[in-house]
Amino acid sequence: MVKFHTAQGVPSTGVYHFAGHMQNSSCQLQENEKRIEIVAGEIFPPCLRCKAGAFWEIRL
């Protein structure tokens, strides 16, 4: 799977899953915070809980 990161443009509309923080973090997301619906052309957000940089991936 290809990982995308915070501040990167979203290549295609879909449901993306949290794949980890860009830096070490003790932040623990709840299950409902681990997936986002996002539209092509938008920007990947940071971690929904701690606002640190995050990796996102789409699962087909």
N, C-alpha and C positions, 0 to 999 in steps of 0.2 A: 504494500500500500504506500501511496505517496503521502507524505506529511506536508502540511502547510503551516505557516506560523503567523502570529499576531502581526498586523500591519501589512500583510501580503494580500493582494487582490484575490477574490474568490473566483475560480475558473468556471464553475458550473453550479447552478442552483441545486440544492439538496440538503440532506441532513448530515451534518458533520459531527464527529465524536471527539471529545477531548482525548489527546494522546500523550499528555504530559506537559510539564512546565519547561520553559526554555532554560531556566537556571534551577539549581537545587531549591526545593521548597518543602516546607512541612505542611502546606495547605492541603486539606482533604475535602474534595468536592462531594456533594450529595449526588445520588444517581440522577436526579432531575437537572443537575447543573452540568452533566457530562455530554449533553448533546444540544446542538443548536440547528435551527432551520435557517438557512441563509441563502440569499439570492446572488447570482452571478453579477460581478461588478462591484459588490460591496467589499468591505475590508474585514478580514478575520479579526475578531475581538481578542482582548486579553482574557486571562482566567476570569470566569464570572464571579468568583468568590474573592480572590486576593488582588486582582487586577494586574498581576505579573504576566509577562509574556508567556504564551502557550502554543503548543502544537495541536493541530486539528487534522483529522483524516476522514475521508468519506468511505463508507462500507457499502459495497454493492451487493 
